[in-house]
Amino acid sequence: MNKTLPPGMDPDTLVDLHEAAADWFTRRHTAGWTAADERALDAWLGADPFHREIFDSMGRTRHLFAQLERPRAMPRAQDTARRAETPGPRARQRWRTAWTGAALACCCALLVGGWQLWDRTAGYSLDVATAAGETRDITLPDGSRVALNIDSRLQVRYYPRRRELVLDSGEAFFEVAPDASRPFTVDSGRSQVKVVGTAFNVRAAPPRLVVKVLRGQVEVRADRATPDAPAMRLGPGTGVAIDAATGAHVAVAAPTDGVAGWRTGQLRFQRTPLDEVAQELSRYLGQPVALGSEDLGDLPVSAFFSTASPERFIELLPDLIPVRVRRQTAGGWLITRR
């Protein structure tokens, strides 16, 4: 049997088809088979070429097992006694029918089990992490590329029919090679991004997961554990921010000239809430940046930020918005309202 299923067929359907083929095959070699049964079998075989392929494989399997039934020659003197112990024709037919059915069922189980093992075994695996101040560019076997930002952890698993990645923390920009037969997914926390071929940025920085699309389209599920929930479709220049704890989400601005700007060393804040700016600064400073009160978090910040000069930017912050910035003696920075 080919390891690749016909398009759109799942493993459970494959098991059902093998069981149906085994039933037809066994009945056809049992007393009582009629012309009407033959016509019904012909209709089933003609419904799908794959039915014929499975049914024919049953015949090959039976032929192989039949080689094990070669009779042994016995002396004439023992022939009569052996014949008395030999079951009658009907008993032999029942035994052969049961034995053939069991053998075919066993073969089906082995074939399907082998296919499932093949489908669940990753042909390519990669676990990668970046340290403070370190970024990495990764090229995957299919030509897809990943740019990994500082303090980030990524897992990559390529299976025969799907490409699965997990962004445990941090930020990454993905340029995905198109392959409709192997969807490309990025899981982070409870959320999932699914694409076929596109370029997008994912930032996993609690309390929010932020997805921004540069080109192409993606489907975003706030909670992948509820697959029946409608997915959000994002196109170029659009984005979404998802609350990691509740799954609540809001649209965010994603101008294409600012998506994954960190790759060039320049971040663009466009009416970005101060609490998100503070998180970004914390990452690049390697020290905590705290807000003196919760209401400060909603203050919008619009500016360009050089990732190479985070201290310079935080010192200039009071020129952009009504706040004060103070370095803490224990390390880090505190932002308070002016």
C-alpha positions in Angstrom: 0.0 0.0 0.0 1.2 3.5 -0.8 2.0 5.5 2.3 0.3 8.6 0.9 -3.5 8.7 1.3 -5.7 9.8 -1.5 -6.5 13.6 -1.2 -9.0 14.4 1.5 -8.9 10.9 3.1 -8.3 10.5 6.8 -6.8 7.5 8.6 -10.2 6.4 10.0 -11.7 6.3 6.5 -8.8 4.2 5.4 -9.5 1.7 8.2 -13.2 1.5 7.3 -12.3 0.9 3.6 -9.9 -2.0 4.5 -12.6 -3.6 6.7 -15.2 -3.3 3.9 -12.8 -4.8 1.4 -11.9 -7.7 3.7 -15.7 -8.3 4.2 -16.3 -8.4 0.5 -13.3 -10.6 -0.1 -14.2 -13.1 2.6 -17.9 -13.3 1.5 -16.9 -13.9 -2.1 -14.9 -17.0 -1.1 -17.7 -18.4 1.0 -20.5 -20.7 0.0 -23.7 -18.9 -0.8 -22.2 -16.1 -3.0 -24.8 -15.1 -5.6 -24.9 -13.2 -8.9 -26.6 -10.3 -7.0 -23.7 -10.3 -4.6 -21.2 -10.1 -7.5 -23.1 -7.1 -9.0 -23.1 -5.3 -5.6 -19.3 -5.9 -5.4 -18.8 -4.6 -8.9 -20.7 -1.4 -7.9 -18.5 -1.0 -4.8 -15.3 -1.5 -6.8 -16.5 1.0 -9.5 -17.3 3.7 -7.0 -13.7 4.6 -6.4 -10.4 3.4 -8.0 -9.0 3.2 -4.5 -11.6 0.5 -3.6 -10.2 -1.7 -6.4 -6.6 -1.1 -5.2 -7.5 -2.2 -1.7 -9.5 -5.2 -2.8 -6.7 -6.4 -5.1 -4.3 -6.1 -2.3 -6.5 -8.6 -0.4 -6.0 -11.1 -3.2 -2.2 -10.7 -3.0 -2.3 -11.2 0.8 -4.4 -14.4 0.5 -2.0 -15.7 -2.2 1.0 -15.2 0.2 -0.7 -16.9 3.0 -1.8 -19.8 0.7 1.8 -20.7 0.2 1.9 -21.8 3.9 -0.8 -24.4 3.2 1.2 -26.8 1.1 0.1 -30.3 2.0 2.7 -32.9 3.1 2.8 -36.4 1.5 1.7 -39.1 4.0 2.4 -42.9 3.9 -0.6 -45.0 2.5 -0.8 -46.9 5.8 -1.6 -43.8 7.7 -3.9 -42.3 5.0 -7.2 -43.9 6.3 -6.6 -42.9 9.9 -5.7 -39.3 8.9 -8.8 -39.1 6.7 -11.0 -40.1 9.6 -9.5 -37.3 11.7 -9.8 -34.7 8.9 -12.8 -32.3 9.2 -15.5 -32.4 6.5 -15.7 -30.0 3.6 -18.1 -27.6 5.4 -15.9 -27.5 8.5 -12.8 -26.9 6.4 -14.6 -24.0 4.6 -15.6 -22.4 7.9 -12.1 -22.7 9.2 -10.6 -21.2 6.0 -13.1 -18.3 6.0 -12.4 -17.5 9.6 -8.6 -17.8 9.1 -8.6 -15.7 6.0 -10.7 -13.0 7.6 -8.4 -12.9 10.7 -5.3 -12.7 8.5 -6.7 -9.9 6.4 -7.8 -8.0 9.5 -4.3 -8.4 10.9 -2.7 -7.2 7.7 -5.1 -4.2 7.7 -4.1 -3.3 11.2 -0.4 -3.5 10.4 -0.8 -1.4 7.3 -2.8 1.3 9.0 -0.6 1.3 12.1 2.5 1.6 9.9 0.9 4.6 8.0 0.0 6.3 11.3 3.6 5.8 12.6 4.9 7.3 9.3 2.5 10.3 9.5 3.4 11.1 13.1 7.2 10.8 12.8 9.0 14.1 12.2 11.4 14.0 9.2 13.1 17.2 10.4 13.4 18.6 13.9 15.0 21.8 15.3 15.0 23.4 18.7 16.7 26.8 18.8 17.0 29.7 21.3 18.6 33.1 21.2 20.2 34.9 24.2 20.0 38.6 25.2 21.2 40.8 22.3 21.3 37.8 19.9 19.3 37.3 16.7 19.4 34.4 14.3 18.4 33.8 10.7 17.3 30.2 10.0 16.6 28.5 6.6 14.4 25.4 6.8 14.5 22.4 4.5 11.6 23.6 2.3 13.2 27.0 1.8 11.1 28.8 4.4 13.0 31.3 6.4 12.8 32.4 10.1 14.3 35.4 11.7 14.5 34.9 15.5 14.6 38.0 17.7 16.5 38.3 21.0 15.5 36.1 24.0 13.3 33.8 21.9 12.7 30.0 21.8 11.4 28.1 18.8 10.6 24.5 18.1 10.4 23.2 14.5 8.9 19.8 13.4 8.3 18.9 9.8 6.0 15.9 9.3 5.1 14.2 5.9 1.8 16.2 5.7 2.3 19.2 7.9 4.8 21.7 9.1 4.5 22.5 12.9 6.3 25.2 14.8 6.0 26.4 18.4 7.2 29.8 19.5 7.6 29.3 23.2 8.6 32.9 23.9 10.0 35.9 22.2 9.5 37.0 18.6 10.0 35.7 15.1 9.4 36.7 11.5 8.4 33.9 9.1 8.7 33.8 5.3 6.9 30.6 4.4 7.5 28.6 1.2 4.1 27.7 -0.4 3.1 24.1 -0.1 -0.7 23.5 -0.2 -0.2 19.8 0.7 1.7 20.7 4.0 0.1 23.5 6.0 2.4 25.6 8.0 1.3 26.4 11.6 2.9 28.4 14.4 1.5 27.7 17.9 2.2 30.0 20.8 0.5 29.6 24.2 -3.2 28.7 23.5 -3.2 30.4 20.0 -2.3 29.2 16.5 -1.4 30.9 13.2 -2.0 28.8 10.1 -0.7 29.7 6.6 0.2 28.2 3.2 2.6 30.8 1.8 3.1 34.3 3.3 5.3 36.5 5.5 4.3 37.5 9.0 5.6 38.4 12.5 4.6 36.8 15.8 5.5 38.3 19.1 4.9 36.2 22.2 5.4 38.6 25.1 2.8 38.1 27.9 0.3 39.3 28.5 -0.3 39.5 24.7 0.4 37.6 21.6 0.7 39.9 18.6 0.5 38.8 15.0 1.2 41.1 12.1 1.1 40.2 8.4 3.5 41.7 5.8 2.1 39.8 2.8 -0.2 36.9 2.0 -2.9 35.7 4.3 -3.0 33.8 7.6 -5.7 32.3 9.8 -5.4 33.0 13.5 -7.2 31.0 16.2 -7.2 32.7 19.6 -7.8 29.3 21.3 -6.7 26.3 19.1 -8.4 24.0 21.7 -11.8 25.1 20.3 -11.4 24.3 16.6 -15.1 25.0 15.9 -14.6 28.7 16.8 -14.3 30.9 13.7 -10.8 31.8 12.7 -9.7 35.4 12.1 -8.4 36.0 8.6 -5.6 38.6 8.3 -4.2 40.1 5.1 -1.3 42.4 4.4 -1.0 45.4 6.7 -3.4 43.9 9.3 -2.7 42.5 12.8 -4.3 41.2 16.0 -3.4 41.2 19.6 -4.6 38.3 21.8 -4.8 38.2 25.5 -2.8 35.1 26.4 -5.0 34.4 29.5 -8.5 35.0 28.2 -8.2 34.7 24.4 -9.8 38.1 24.0 -8.5 39.9 20.9 -8.4 43.3 19.3 -7.2 44.5 15.9 -3.9 46.4 15.8 -2.3 48.6 13.2 0.3 46.8 11.1 1.7 49.2 8.5 3.8 47.1 6.1 6.9 49.3 6.4 6.9 48.6 10.2 6.2 44.8 10.3 9.3 43.1 11.9 11.3 46.3 11.7 13.5 44.9 14.4 15.3 42.9 11.7 16.8 46.2 10.4 17.5 47.5 13.9 14.6 50.1 13.7 11.3 49.7 15.5 8.4 51.9 14.7 5.8 52.7 17.4 2.6 54.0 15.9 0.2 55.0 18.6 1.5 52.0 20.5 0.3 51.7 24.2 3.0 52.7 26.6 2.8 49.3 28.4 3.7 47.5 25.2 6.6 50.0 24.6 7.8 49.4 28.2 7.9 45.6 27.5 9.8 46.2 24.3 12.3 48.4 26.1 12.8 45.9 28.9 13.8 43.2 26.3 16.4 45.4 24.7 17.7 46.9 27.9 17.9 43.6 29.7 16.4 45.3 32.7 12.8 45.8 33.9 10.9 48.9 32.9 8.0 49.5 35.3 5.0 51.8 35.1 4.2 53.9 38.2 0.4 53.4 37.7 -1.9 51.2 35.5 -3.5 54.1 33.7 -0.1 55.0 32.2 -0.3 51.9 30.1 -2.8 53.3 27.7 -0.7 56.4 26.7 0.0 56.2 23.0 3.6 56.5 21.7 4.5 57.3 18.2 8.3 57.2 17.4 11.1 55.3 15.8 13.3 53.3 18.2 16.8 52.1 17.5 17.3 48.6 19.0 21.0 49.5 19.4 20.3 52.5 21.7 17.5 51.5 24.1 18.9 53.7 26.9 18.9 56.8 24.7 15.3 56.2 23.7 14.0 55.8 27.2 15.8 59.0 28.3 14.0 60.8 25.5 10.6 59.4 26.3 9.6 62.5 28.4 10.0 64.6 25.2 7.3 62.5 23.5 4.7 62.0 26.2 3.9 63.5 29.6 6.0 61.2 31.8 9.0 61.2 34.0 11.7 58.5 33.8 13.9 57.5 36.7 16.6 54.9 36.9 16.1 52.6 39.9 19.0 52.0 42.4 18.1 48.3 42.4 18.3 48.2 38.6 15.8 48.9 35.9 13.7 52.0 35.2 10.5 53.5 36.5 8.1 55.6 34.4 5.7 57.9 36.3 3.1 60.5 35.2 4.5 64.0 34.9 
